[in-house]
Amino acid sequence: MIDVAFVVFAVAAVVSGYRVFATDSMVRASFLLLASFLNVGAILVLLLAEYLGIALLFMMTVEMVVMALFMVMFMMNPAGLNPMVMVHQPRLAAAAGVAATVGIGVVAVVAEFPDAPVETGRDTIAELGAELLGPSMLVFESAGVTLLATMVCAVILSSARGRYGDGYEGSLAPPLEPGGDHRPEDDLVDAEGGDEHAGQGGHG
């Protein structure tokens, strides 16, 4: 059963990792990368590295969701979902990926890894927790506050009226169809004098 689960998670991790570079959206790529990391975390749990697996699940979930939010806020197309090319220098990237995969595979098969079993009765999880919540607590707390401040500032700067003034002034959103221009103002309803599109609920 464990072997079957390992194969399923491994295949899912590879397929979702491949789809990161095959999709045409940065937001979709973020969540596909998250799916790949989640499958790797499940494999770590199967290999009895429970702490590393669970830590990977939590860390990558938060990181990829935050990255997707940044894509939505700052990318040049609405919500980062308009089609775009995700791969640059595809031949070089493919060659580097194949070389890295072969190299890691050779190391995994040929190398002799050290065998250092943990002493019976030793609570390594408690020792790790004491280290993280003891001498390293200031580092973790500082990183958490910095990340929170970054997220708050990102939301403020990406608002309609950020540090550079009205976000709609002079901006042109990329058209949803080839040809023509589409302005964000066209989708807004003029609260003072009304808008010719107000009764139509926007563009069709």
Backbone as a printed PyTorch tensor [residue, N CA C, xyz], in Angstrom:
tensor([[[  0.8300,  -1.2030,   0.0000],
         [  0.0000,   0.0000,   0.0000],
         [  0.8660,   1.2550,   0.0000]],

        [[  1.9280,   1.2450,   0.8120],
         [  2.8290,   2.3930,   0.8860],
         [  3.5320,   2.6020,  -0.4530]],

        [[  3.9330,   1.4880,  -1.0880],
         [  4.6020,   1.5960,  -2.3830],
         [  3.6720,   2.2010,  -3.4320]],

        [[  2.4180,   1.7910,  -3.4230],
         [  1.4530,   2.3470,  -4.3710],
         [  1.2490,   3.8350,  -4.1240]],

        [[  1.1130,   4.2140,  -2.8480],
         [  0.9450,   5.6360,  -2.5170],
         [  2.1740,   6.4390,  -2.9430]],

        [[  3.3680,   5.8640,  -2.7490],
         [  4.5940,   6.5580,  -3.1590],
         [  4.5990,   6.8260,  -4.6640]],

        [[  4.2290,   5.8080,  -5.4470],
         [  4.2060,   5.9710,  -6.9050],
         [  3.1760,   7.0240,  -7.3090]],

        [[  2.0020,   7.0090,  -6.6800],
         [  0.9510,   7.9740,  -7.0150],
         [  1.4220,   9.3980,  -6.7110]],

        [[  1.9810,   9.6010,  -5.5130],
         [  2.4480,  10.9450,  -5.1460],
         [  3.6100,  11.3850,  -6.0350]],

        [[  4.5120,  10.4640,  -6.3550],
         [  5.6620,  10.8140,  -7.1850],
         [  5.2220,  11.2280,  -8.5850]],

        [[  4.3230,  10.4470,  -9.1760],
         [  3.8350,  10.7790, -10.5190],
         [  3.0860,  12.1120, -10.4930]],

        [[  2.2570,  12.3160,  -9.4840],
         [  1.5070,  13.5760,  -9.3830],
         [  2.4530,  14.7620,  -9.2200]],

        [[  3.5350,  14.5840,  -8.4480],
         [  4.5010,  15.6680,  -8.2540],
         [  5.1930,  16.0240,  -9.5640]],

        [[  5.5730,  14.9960, -10.3360],
         [  6.2640,  15.2410, -11.6080],
         [  5.3220,  15.8840, -12.6230]],

        [[  4.0990,  15.3790, -12.7180],
         [  3.1490,  15.9090, -13.7000],
         [  2.7940,  17.3630, -13.3770]],

        [[  2.4870,  17.6420, -12.1100],
         [  2.1460,  19.0220, -11.7470],
         [  3.3500,  19.9380, -11.8950]],

        [[  4.5650,  19.4300, -11.6250],
         [  5.7580,  20.2320, -11.8450],
         [  5.9620,  20.5560, -13.3110]],

        [[  5.6830,  19.5920, -14.1810],
         [  5.7680,  19.8440, -15.6240],
         [  4.7280,  20.8760, -16.0670]],

        [[  3.5290,  20.7660, -15.5150],
         [  2.4600,  21.6720, -15.9120],
         [  2.7490,  23.1160, -15.5070]],

        [[  3.6360,  23.3140, -14.5230],
         [  4.0140,  24.6710, -14.1550],
         [  4.5370,  25.4350, -15.3680]],

        [[  5.2970,  24.7410, -16.2140],
         [  5.9140,  25.3940, -17.3640],
         [  5.0630,  25.2560, -18.6290]],

        [[  4.0110,  24.4740, -18.5640],
         [  3.1610,  24.2820, -19.7410],
         [  1.9150,  25.1460, -19.7050]],

        [[  1.5610,  25.6930, -18.5520],
         [  0.3780,  26.5330, -18.4570],
         [  0.6810,  27.9300, -18.9920]],

        [[ -0.3560,  28.7180, -19.2310],
         [ -0.1680,  30.0510, -19.7920],
         [ -0.5450,  31.1510, -18.8030]],

        [[ -0.5140,  30.8540, -17.5050],
         [ -0.9020,  31.8190, -16.4890],
         [  0.0120,  31.6930, -15.2820]],

        [[  0.4980,  32.8270, -14.7880],
         [  1.3510,  32.8120, -13.6030],
         [  0.5860,  32.3510, -12.3660]],

        [[ -0.6940,  32.7070, -12.2760],
         [ -1.4860,  32.2850, -11.1200],
         [ -1.6790,  30.7690, -11.1350]],

        [[ -2.0570,  30.2250, -12.3000],
         [ -2.2030,  28.7740, -12.3950],
         [ -0.8700,  28.0880, -12.1340]],

        [[  0.2210,  28.6700, -12.6220],
         [  1.5390,  28.0920, -12.3840],
         [  1.8620,  28.0490, -10.8880]],

        [[  1.4530,  29.0740, -10.1530],
         [  1.6970,  29.1010,  -8.7070],
         [  0.9980,  27.9370,  -8.0110]],

        [[ -0.2560,  27.7020,  -8.3680],
         [ -1.0010,  26.6340,  -7.7080],
         [ -0.5660,  25.2510,  -8.1910]],

        [[ -0.1140,  25.1480,  -9.4250],
         [  0.4410,  23.8720,  -9.8870],
         [  1.7440,  23.5610,  -9.1570]],

        [[  2.5680,  24.5860,  -8.9310],
         [  3.7900,  24.3820,  -8.1570],
         [  3.4520,  23.9870,  -6.7300]],

        [[  2.4030,  24.5840,  -6.1700],
         [  1.9520,  24.1880,  -4.8380],
         [  1.5460,  22.7250,  -4.8250]],

        [[  0.8230,  22.2770,  -5.8420],
         [  0.4130,  20.8750,  -5.9130],
         [  1.6280,  19.9530,  -5.9530]],

        [[  2.6620,  20.3430,  -6.6990],
         [  3.8760,  19.5340,  -6.7550],
         [  4.5390,  19.4370,  -5.3850]],

        [[  4.6300,  20.5730,  -4.6820],
         [  5.2400,  20.5760,  -3.3480],
         [  4.4150,  19.7520,  -2.3550]],

        [[  3.0890,  19.8200,  -2.4590],
         [  2.2440,  19.0500,  -1.5450],
         [  2.4640,  17.5510,  -1.7290]],

        [[  2.6280,  17.1190,  -2.9660],
         [  2.9010,  15.7040,  -3.2120],
         [  4.2700,  15.3010,  -2.6820]],

        [[  5.2480,  16.1930,  -2.8040],
         [  6.5710,  15.9080,  -2.2360],
         [  6.4790,  15.8130,  -0.7140]],

        [[  5.6980,  16.7010,  -0.1010],
         [  5.5060,  16.6270,   1.3450],
         [  4.8590,  15.3180,   1.7730]],

        [[  3.8950,  14.8410,   0.9860],
         [  3.2660,  13.5540,   1.2970],
         [  4.2830,  12.4170,   1.1930]],

        [[  5.1920,  12.5040,   0.2210],
         [  6.2370,  11.4820,   0.0990],
         [  7.1430,  11.4970,   1.3220]],

        [[  7.4860,  12.6780,   1.8210],
         [  8.3120,  12.7670,   3.0250],
         [  7.6120,  12.1230,   4.2190]],

        [[  6.3070,  12.3140,   4.3230],
         [  5.5630,  11.6730,   5.4120],
         [  5.6230,  10.1510,   5.2660]],

        [[  5.4900,   9.6570,   4.0390],
         [  5.5920,   8.2130,   3.8070],
         [  6.9650,   7.6760,   4.1850]],

        [[  7.9970,   8.5060,   4.0110],
         [  9.3590,   8.0910,   4.3440],
         [  9.6840,   8.3010,   5.8180]],

        [[  8.6480,   8.5520,   6.6270],
         [  8.7660,   8.7220,   8.0790],
         [  9.5000,   9.9910,   8.4680]],

        [[  9.5860,  10.9510,   7.5530],
         [ 10.1190,  12.2740,   7.8960],
         [  8.9230,  13.1920,   8.1090]],

        [[  8.1570,  12.8690,   9.1770],
         [  6.8740,  13.5470,   9.3740],
         [  7.0230,  15.0470,   9.5520]],

        [[  8.0060,  15.4560,  10.3450],
         [  8.1480,  16.8930,  10.6090],
         [  8.4680,  17.6500,   9.3270]],

        [[  9.4260,  17.1460,   8.5500],
         [  9.7860,  17.8160,   7.3000],
         [  8.6100,  17.8480,   6.3340]],

        [[  7.8590,  16.7420,   6.2660],
         [  6.7150,  16.6890,   5.3670],
         [  5.6430,  17.6880,   5.7340]],

        [[  5.2680,  17.7210,   7.0300],
         [  4.2230,  18.6460,   7.4720],
         [  4.6990,  20.0870,   7.3460]],

        [[  5.9750,  20.3430,   7.6830],
         [  6.5190,  21.6990,   7.5530],
         [  6.4910,  22.1530,   6.0950]],

        [[  6.8190,  21.2340,   5.1840],
         [  6.7750,  21.5750,   3.7630],
         [  5.3550,  21.8990,   3.3200]],

        [[  4.3840,  21.1300,   3.8000],
         [  2.9860,  21.3840,   3.4430],
         [  2.5510,  22.7760,   3.8880]],

        [[  2.8450,  23.1190,   5.1430],
         [  2.4250,  24.4220,   5.6590],
         [  3.1660,  25.5610,   4.9740]],

        [[  4.4880,  25.4360,   4.8660],
         [  5.2870,  26.5330,   4.3230],
         [  4.9600,  26.8000,   2.8540]],

        [[  4.8730,  25.7390,   2.0660],
         [  4.6320,  25.9330,   0.6410],
         [  3.2130,  26.4200,   0.3700]],

        [[  2.2410,  25.9910,   1.1870],
         [  0.8740,  26.4760,   1.0090],
         [  0.8190,  27.9820,   1.1940]],

        [[  1.3980,  28.4720,   2.2930],
         [  1.3950,  29.9100,   2.5560],
         [  2.1890,  30.6540,   1.4940]],

        [[  3.3630,  30.1300,   1.1450],
         [  4.2220,  30.8260,   0.1880],
         [  3.5830,  30.9300,  -1.1920]],

        [[  3.0030,  29.8370,  -1.6920],
         [  2.4180,  29.8710,  -3.0300],
         [  1.1550,  30.7210,  -3.0770]],

        [[  0.3600,  30.6990,  -2.0080],
         [ -0.8490,  31.5330,  -1.9760],
         [ -0.4570,  33.0120,  -1.9700]],

        [[  0.5490,  33.3690,  -1.1630],
         [  1.0190,  34.7570,  -1.1340],
         [  1.5600,  35.1620,  -2.5040]],

        [[  2.3090,  34.2670,  -3.1450],
         [  2.8470,  34.5810,  -4.4630],
         [  1.7230,  34.7940,  -5.4730]],

        [[  0.6910,  33.9570,  -5.4130],
         [ -0.4480,  34.1260,  -6.3190],
         [ -1.1370,  35.4650,  -6.0730]],

        [[ -1.2600,  35.8650,  -4.8060],
         [ -1.8710,  37.1560,  -4.4990],
         [ -1.0500,  38.3020,  -5.0790]],

        [[  0.2690,  38.1940,  -4.9740],
         [  1.1250,  39.2270,  -5.5440],
         [  0.9690,  39.2710,  -7.0620]],

        [[  0.8070,  38.1070,  -7.6910],
         [  0.5850,  38.0810,  -9.1340],
         [ -0.7000,  38.8230,  -9.4940]],

        [[ -1.7430,  38.5800,  -8.7340],
         [ -3.0240,  39.2310,  -9.0100],
         [ -2.9090,  40.7450,  -8.8240]],

        [[ -2.1590,  41.1730,  -7.8150],
         [ -2.0990,  42.5940,  -7.5000],
         [ -1.1980,  43.3730,  -8.4470]],

        [[ -0.0980,  42.7690,  -8.8950],
         [  0.9200,  43.5550,  -9.5810],
         [  1.1470,  43.1900, -11.0400]],

        [[  0.5950,  42.1030, -11.5400],
         [  0.8460,  41.7580, -12.9320],
         [  0.1010,  42.6960, -13.8690]],

        [[  0.5480,  42.7430, -15.1050],
         [  0.0260,  43.7300, -16.0510],
         [ -1.2680,  43.2970, -16.7130]],

        [[ -1.7750,  42.1020, -16.4040],
         [ -3.0600,  41.7030, -16.9670],
         [ -4.0110,  41.3320, -15.8370]],

        [[ -5.3070,  41.4360, -16.0480],
         [ -6.2750,  41.2350, -14.9710],
         [ -6.1320,  39.8730, -14.2980]],

        [[ -5.8340,  39.9050, -13.0200],
         [ -5.7330,  38.6880, -12.1970],
         [ -4.6270,  37.7510, -12.6570]],

        [[ -3.7950,  38.1950, -13.5720],
         [ -2.7120,  37.3390, -14.0390],
         [ -3.1950,  36.1300, -14.8090]],

        [[ -4.4070,  36.1820, -15.3510],
         [ -4.9860,  35.0090, -16.0020],
         [ -4.9920,  35.1110, -17.5230]],

        [[ -4.5980,  36.2450, -18.0860],
         [ -4.5030,  36.3220, -19.5360],
         [ -3.3550,  35.4430, -20.0260]],

        [[ -3.5120,  34.8020, -21.1810],
         [ -2.4520,  33.8990, -21.6760],
         [ -1.1190,  34.6080, -21.8400]],

        [[ -0.0450,  33.9460, -21.4680],
         [  1.2930,  34.4800, -21.6220],
         [  2.2800,  33.3290, -21.7420]],

        [[  3.4320,  33.6130, -22.3080],
         [  4.4630,  32.5880, -22.4710],
         [  5.1990,  32.4230, -21.1470]],

        [[  5.2690,  31.1940, -20.6520],
         [  5.8470,  30.9310, -19.3340],
         [  7.2940,  30.4610, -19.3950]],

        [[  7.7820,  30.1300, -20.5770],
         [  9.1220,  29.5490, -20.6890],
         [  9.9910,  30.4480, -21.5520]],

        [[ 11.1750,  30.7530, -21.0710],
         [ 12.1630,  31.4970, -21.8290],
         [ 13.3720,  30.5970, -22.0840]],

        [[ 13.9820,  30.7240, -23.2400],
         [ 15.0920,  29.8740, -23.6450],
         [ 14.7280,  28.3940, -23.4280]],

        [[ 13.7000,  27.9130, -24.1120],
         [ 13.1870,  26.5620, -23.8390],
         [ 14.2160,  25.4560, -24.0500]],

        [[ 15.0660,  25.5690, -25.0670],
         [ 16.0460,  24.5100, -25.3100],
         [ 17.0600,  24.4240, -24.1740]],

        [[ 17.5650,  25.5740, -23.7560],
         [ 18.5120,  25.5850, -22.6390],
         [ 17.8520,  25.0830, -21.3570]],

        [[ 16.5930,  25.5110, -21.1270],
         [ 15.8820,  25.0760, -19.9260],
         [ 15.6480,  23.5680, -19.9450]],

        [[ 15.2720,  23.0220, -21.1080],
         [ 15.0470,  21.5790, -21.2050],
         [ 16.3460,  20.8050, -20.9930]],

        [[ 17.4300,  21.2880, -21.5720],
         [ 18.7180,  20.6110, -21.3970],
         [ 19.1660,  20.6500, -19.9400]],

        [[ 18.9910,  21.8080, -19.2960],
         [ 19.3700,  21.9180, -17.8840],
         [ 18.5110,  21.0110, -17.0140]],

        [[ 17.2080,  20.9220, -17.3290],
         [ 16.3290,  20.0510, -16.5530],
         [ 16.6860,  18.5860, -16.7000]],

        [[ 16.9690,  18.1650, -17.9250],
         [ 17.3570,  16.7640, -18.1440],
         [ 18.6700,  16.4560, -17.4390]],

        [[ 19.6480,  17.3700, -17.5450],
         [ 20.9400,  17.1490, -16.8990],
         [ 20.7940,  17.0620, -15.3810]],

        [[ 19.9840,  17.9430, -14.8060],
         [ 19.7830,  17.9220, -13.3580],
         [ 19.0790,  16.6430, -12.9210]],

        [[ 18.0750,  16.2080, -13.6880],
         [ 17.3520,  14.9820, -13.3440],
         [ 18.2610,  13.7630, -13.3940]],

        [[ 19.0720,  13.6840, -14.4520],
         [ 20.0030,  12.5530, -14.5700],
         [ 21.0240,  12.5820, -13.4360]],

        [[ 21.5580,  13.7680, -13.1460],
         [ 22.5460,  13.8730, -12.0750],
         [ 21.9930,  13.4580, -10.7230]],

        [[ 20.7970,  13.9440, -10.3910],
         [ 20.1800,  13.5830,  -9.1050],
         [ 19.8600,  12.0950,  -9.0660]],

        [[ 19.3930,  11.5380, -10.2090],
         [ 19.0960,  10.1090, -10.2520],
         [ 20.3320,   9.2540, -10.0410]],

        [[ 21.4510,   9.6610, -10.6460],
         [ 22.7050,   8.9090, -10.4590],
         [ 23.1440,   8.9550,  -9.0050]],

        [[ 23.0500,  10.1240,  -8.3980],
         [ 23.4310,  10.2490,  -6.9890],
         [ 22.5430,   9.3770,  -6.1120]],

        [[ 21.2400,   9.3700,  -6.3900],
         [ 20.3140,   8.5840,  -5.5720],
         [ 20.5770,   7.0920,  -5.6800]],

        [[ 21.0140,   6.6300,  -6.8550],
         [ 21.2230,   5.2000,  -7.0640],
         [ 22.6230,   4.7580,  -6.6460]],

        [[ 23.6300,   5.5610,  -6.9250],
         [ 25.0180,   5.1380,  -6.7430],
         [ 25.5830,   5.5160,  -5.3770]],

        [[ 25.2340,   6.6910,  -4.8750],
         [ 25.8690,   7.1990,  -3.6540],
         [ 25.5370,   6.3320,  -2.4460]],

        [[ 26.4630,   6.2630,  -1.5280],
         [ 26.2580,   5.5520,  -0.2650],
         [ 25.9380,   6.5900,   0.8190]],

        [[ 24.6950,   6.6050,   1.2260],
         [ 24.2730,   7.5860,   2.2140],
         [ 24.6290,   7.1020,   3.6210]],

        [[ 24.9590,   8.0250,   4.5150],
         [ 25.3220,   7.6270,   5.8840],
         [ 24.1450,   7.0190,   6.6250]],

        [[ 24.4360,   6.0820,   7.4690],
         [ 23.4170,   5.4080,   8.2680],
         [ 23.6430,   5.7740,   9.7250]],

        [[ 22.8550,   6.6830,  10.2340],
         [ 23.0190,   7.1400,  11.6190],
         [ 21.6650,   7.0820,  12.3130]],

        [[ 21.2450,   5.8980,  12.7330],
         [ 19.9310,   5.7640,  13.3890],
         [ 19.8760,   6.5360,  14.7050]],

        [[ 18.6950,   7.0460,  14.9980],
         [ 18.4950,   7.8010,  16.2370],
         [ 18.4650,   6.8430,  17.4150]],

        [[ 19.0090,   7.2950,  18.5140],
         [ 19.0230,   6.4710,  19.7220],
         [ 17.5980,   6.1360,  20.1570]],

        [[ 17.4040,   4.9410,  20.6100],
         [ 16.0870,   4.5010,  21.0670],
         [ 15.6110,   5.3400,  22.2470]],

        [[ 14.3910,   5.8320,  22.1600],
         [ 13.8200,   6.6150,  23.2420],
         [ 14.1280,   8.0980,  23.1790]],

        [[ 14.9030,   8.5240,  22.2020],
         [ 15.2500,   9.9400,  22.0960],
         [ 14.1390,  10.6920,  21.3670]],

        [[ 13.6440,  11.7410,  21.9790],
         [ 12.5400,  12.5130,  21.4140],
         [ 13.1120,  13.6540,  20.5690]],

        [[ 13.3690,  13.3510,  19.3020],
         [ 13.9880,  14.3520,  18.4350],
         [ 13.0400,  15.5100,  18.1200]],

        [[ 11.7290,  15.2240,  18.0470],
         [ 10.7710,  16.2810,  17.7570],
         [ 10.7580,  17.3190,  18.8810]],

        [[ 10.8130,  16.8410,  20.1280],
         [ 10.8380,  17.7670,  21.2640],
         [ 12.1200,  18.5910,  21.2680]],

        [[ 13.2440,  17.9730,  20.9270],
         [ 14.4970,  18.7120,  20.8720],
         [ 14.4760,  19.7740,  19.7750]],

        [[ 13.9090,  19.4150,  18.6140],
         [ 13.8070,  20.3760,  17.5240],
         [ 12.8860,  21.5310,  17.9010]],

        [[ 11.7600,  21.2110,  18.5490],
         [ 10.8480,  22.2600,  18.9860],
         [ 11.4890,  23.1900,  20.0010]],

        [[ 12.2790,  22.6300,  20.9210],
         [ 12.9750,  23.4610,  21.9060],
         [ 13.9770,  24.3850,  21.2290]],

        [[ 14.6320,  23.9040,  20.1730],
         [ 15.5880,  24.7430,  19.4500],
         [ 14.8750,  25.8690,  18.7160]],

        [[ 13.7690,  25.5410,  18.0320],
         [ 13.0440,  26.5510,  17.2660],
         [ 12.3880,  27.5860,  18.1730]],

        [[ 11.8520,  27.1550,  19.2970],
         [ 11.1450,  28.0570,  20.2060],
         [ 12.0490,  28.6260,  21.2800]],

        [[ 13.3360,  28.2840,  21.2250],
         [ 14.2950,  28.8030,  22.1950],
         [ 15.2210,  29.8230,  21.5750]],

        [[ 16.4710,  29.4450,  21.3090],
         [ 17.4440,  30.4070,  20.7680],
         [ 17.0510,  31.0090,  19.4280]],

        [[ 16.2670,  30.2870,  18.6180],
         [ 15.9240,  30.7810,  17.2790],
         [ 14.5900,  31.5060,  17.2270]],

        [[ 13.9480,  31.7180,  18.3580],
         [ 12.6280,  32.3350,  18.3650],
         [ 12.6540,  33.7450,  17.7970]],

        [[ 13.6830,  34.5370,  18.1330],
         [ 13.7540,  35.9170,  17.6510],
         [ 13.8100,  35.9560,  16.1270]],

        [[ 14.5400,  35.0060,  15.5090],
         [ 14.6440,  34.9620,  14.0510],
         [ 13.2770,  34.6910,  13.4290]],

        [[ 12.5530,  33.7050,  13.9660],
         [ 11.2470,  33.3550,  13.4200],
         [ 10.2490,  34.4880,  13.6250]],

        [[ 10.2670,  35.1190,  14.7870],
         [  9.3460,  36.2160,  15.0420],
         [  9.6400,  37.3970,  14.1220]],

        [[ 10.9170,  37.7020,  13.9090],
         [ 11.2930,  38.8050,  13.0210],
         [ 10.8540,  38.5240,  11.5890]],

        [[ 11.0440,  37.2840,  11.1390],
         [ 10.6210,  36.9300,   9.7840],
         [  9.1120,  37.0380,   9.6370]],

        [[  8.3600,  36.6150,  10.6610],
         [  6.9020,  36.6890,  10.5970],
         [  6.4030,  38.1220,  10.5230]],

        [[  6.9610,  39.0080,  11.3460],
         [  6.5480,  40.4130,  11.3240],
         [  6.9110,  41.0600,   9.9960]],

        [[  8.1010,  40.7350,   9.4690],
         [  8.5220,  41.2930,   8.1800],
         [  7.5860,  40.8550,   7.0600]],

        [[  7.2080,  39.5780,   7.0520],
         [  6.2890,  39.0750,   6.0300],
         [  4.9260,  39.7410,   6.1420]],

        [[  4.4260,  39.9140,   7.3500],
         [  3.1360,  40.5800,   7.5440],
         [  3.1890,  42.0140,   7.0490]],

        [[  4.2580,  42.7410,   7.3940],
         [  4.3940,  44.1250,   6.9340],
         [  4.4670,  44.1900,   5.4110]],

        [[  5.1540,  43.2360,   4.7870],
         [  5.2550,  43.1990,   3.3290],
         [  3.8940,  42.9930,   2.6880]],

        [[  3.0950,  42.0780,   3.2300],
         [  1.7720,  41.8180,   2.6800],
         [  0.8630,  43.0290,   2.8270]],

        [[  0.9040,  43.6880,   3.9780],
         [  0.0700,  44.8720,   4.1890],
         [  0.4790,  45.9780,   3.2240]],

        [[  1.7800,  46.2150,   3.0800],
         [  2.2510,  47.2590,   2.1620],
         [  1.8920,  46.9290,   0.7210]],

        [[  1.9540,  45.6400,   0.3490],
         [  1.6020,  45.2440,  -1.0200],
         [  0.1370,  45.5480,  -1.3080]],

        [[ -0.7260,  45.2790,  -0.3440],
         [ -2.1520,  45.5670,  -0.5320],
         [ -2.3790,  47.0720,  -0.6620]],

        [[ -1.6890,  47.8680,   0.1560],
         [ -1.8620,  49.3260,   0.1070],
         [ -1.3710,  49.8800,  -1.2230]],

        [[ -0.1980,  49.4210,  -1.6730],
         [  0.3750,  49.9550,  -2.9000],
         [ -0.4040,  49.5340,  -4.1370]],

        [[ -1.1330,  48.4210,  -4.0530],
         [ -1.8770,  47.9400,  -5.2200],
         [ -3.3200,  48.4250,  -5.2360]],

        [[ -3.7130,  49.2410,  -4.2820],
         [ -5.0860,  49.7490,  -4.2470],
         [ -5.3030,  50.7480,  -5.3780]],

        [[ -6.5660,  51.0870,  -5.6190],
         [ -6.8920,  52.0090,  -6.7090],
         [ -6.1850,  53.3460,  -6.5350]],

        [[ -6.0260,  53.7920,  -5.3180],
         [ -5.3160,  55.0370,  -5.0450],
         [ -4.1150,  54.7270,  -4.1480]],

        [[ -3.0080,  54.3020,  -4.7500],
         [ -1.7950,  53.9690,  -4.0220],
         [ -0.8330,  55.1340,  -3.9780]],

        [[  0.4510,  54.8640,  -3.8560],
         [  1.4410,  55.9290,  -3.7100],
         [  1.6070,  56.7340,  -5.0010]],

        [[  1.1870,  56.1750,  -6.1400],
         [  1.3390,  56.8680,  -7.4120],
         [  0.0430,  57.5070,  -7.8840]],

        [[ -0.9390,  57.6530,  -6.9940],
         [ -2.1910,  58.2930,  -7.3650],
         [ -3.2180,  57.2900,  -7.8600]],

        [[ -4.1720,  57.7930,  -8.6570],
         [ -5.2670,  56.9580,  -9.1520],
         [ -4.7100,  55.8680, -10.0590]],

        [[ -5.0000,  54.6170,  -9.6980],
         [ -4.4670,  53.4990, -10.4630],
         [ -5.0600,  53.3680, -11.8470]],

        [[ -6.2230,  53.9770, -12.0890],
         [ -6.8700,  53.8720, -13.3900],
         [ -6.4530,  54.9880, -14.3500]],

        [[ -5.8670,  56.0500, -13.8270],
         [ -5.5530,  57.2050, -14.6540],
         [ -4.4500,  56.8740, -15.6550]],

        [[ -4.7780,  56.9750, -16.9270],
         [ -3.7910,  56.7610, -17.9770],
         [ -3.4000,  55.3160, -18.2050]],

        [[ -4.0880,  54.3660, -17.5790],
         [ -3.7280,  52.9580, -17.7250],
         [ -4.6400,  52.2740, -18.7320]],

        [[ -4.0840,  51.3330, -19.4470],
         [ -4.8440,  50.5490, -20.4120],
         [ -4.6540,  49.0730, -20.1020]],

        [[ -5.7350,  48.3910, -19.7870],
         [ -5.6430,  46.9460, -19.5440],
         [ -5.4890,  46.2290, -20.8740]],

        [[ -4.7800,  45.1010, -20.9020],
         [ -4.6460,  44.3570, -22.1580],
         [ -6.0020,  43.8470, -22.6120]],

        [[ -6.2730,  43.8590, -23.9110],
         [ -7.5770,  43.4060, -24.4010],
         [ -7.7770,  41.9220, -24.1570]],

        [[ -9.0060,  41.5450, -23.9040],
         [ -9.3240,  40.1370, -23.6970],
         [ -9.3600,  39.3760, -25.0140]],

        [[ -9.4990,  40.1040, -26.1150],
         [ -9.4810,  39.4960, -27.4420],
         [ -8.4630,  40.2400, -28.2890]],

        [[ -7.8580,  39.5840, -29.2700],
         [ -6.8590,  40.2450, -30.1070],
         [ -7.4300,  41.4810, -30.7930]],

        [[ -6.6550,  42.5660, -30.7280],
         [ -7.0850,  43.7990, -31.3770],
         [ -7.9380,  44.6520, -30.4680]],

        [[ -7.7680,  45.9610, -30.5770],
         [ -8.5830,  46.8740, -29.7910],
         [ -8.0080,  47.0890, -28.4090]],

        [[ -8.4770,  48.1320, -27.7610],
         [ -8.0310,  48.4720, -26.4100],
         [ -9.2140,  48.3960, -25.4590]],

        [[ -8.8990,  48.0630, -24.2270],
         [ -9.9450,  47.9710, -23.2110],
         [ -9.4450,  48.7080, -21.9840]],

        [[-10.2000,  49.7070, -21.5520],
         [ -9.8060,  50.5050, -20.4070],
         [-10.5730,  50.0720, -19.1690]],

        [[ -9.9110,  50.0730, -18.0030],
         [-10.6300,  49.7190, -16.7640],
         [-11.8110,  50.6190, -16.5090]],

        [[-11.7160,  51.9300, -16.9650],
         [-12.8270,  52.8440, -16.7310],
         [-14.1090,  52.3800, -17.4180]],

        [[-13.9580,  51.6070, -18.4990],
         [-15.1420,  51.1780, -19.2420],
         [-16.0360,  50.2520, -18.4280]],

        [[-15.4570,  49.6040, -17.4170],
         [-16.2320,  48.6680, -16.6080],
         [-16.7790,  49.3100, -15.3400]],

        [[-16.4760,  50.5760, -15.1180],
         [-16.9050,  51.2510, -13.9030],
         [-18.1880,  52.0350, -14.1640]],

        [[-18.9960,  52.1490, -13.1630],
         [-20.2320,  52.9290, -13.2540],
         [-19.9880,  54.3030, -12.6590]],

        [[-20.2890,  55.3430, -13.4180],
         [-20.1020,  56.7130, -12.9510],
         [-21.1920,  57.0260, -11.9270]],

        [[-20.7850,  57.1490, -10.6840],
         [-21.7680,  57.3420,  -9.6140],
         [-22.4520,  58.7020,  -9.7150]],

        [[-21.7820,  59.6880, -10.3370],
         [-22.3750,  61.0240, -10.3700],
         [-23.3320,  61.1820, -11.5440]],

        [[-22.8580,  60.9810, -12.7600],
         [-23.6850,  61.2450, -13.9230],
         [-24.2310,  60.0110, -14.5910]],

        [[-23.9930,  58.8160, -14.0220],
         [-24.4580,  57.5980, -14.6630],
         [-23.5070,  57.1690, -15.7500]],

        [[-23.7500,  56.0170, -16.3330],
         [-22.8760,  55.4600, -17.3490],
         [-23.7260,  54.7050, -18.3480]],

        [[-23.3530,  54.8170, -19.5790],
         [-24.1670,  54.1780, -20.6110],
         [-24.1490,  52.6520, -20.5060]],

        [[-23.1400,  52.1120, -19.8020],
         [-23.0640,  50.6570, -19.6390],
         [-23.7270,  50.1830, -18.3590]],

        [[-24.1990,  51.1450, -17.5310],
         [-24.7040,  50.7470, -16.2200],
         [-25.8770,  49.7910, -16.3440]],

        [[-26.7580,  50.0390, -17.3000],
         [-27.9150,  49.1710, -17.4140],
         [-27.6220,  47.8580, -18.0770]],

        [[-26.4010,  47.7520, -18.6490],
         [-26.0740,  46.5210, -19.3600],
         [-25.2270,  45.5870, -18.5280]],

        [[-24.8060,  46.0540, -17.3280],
         [-23.9950,  45.2030, -16.4670],
         [-22.5940,  44.9990, -16.9980]],

        [[-22.0680,  45.9950, -17.7380],
         [-20.7130,  45.8560, -18.2570],
         [-20.7520,  45.3580, -19.6860]],

        [[-19.5940,  44.9830, -20.2010],
         [-19.4810,  44.4850, -21.5620],
         [-19.9110,  43.0460, -21.6660]],

        [[-20.4230,  42.6710, -22.7880],
         [-20.8060,  41.3000, -23.0360],
         [-19.6670,  40.4970, -23.5230]]])
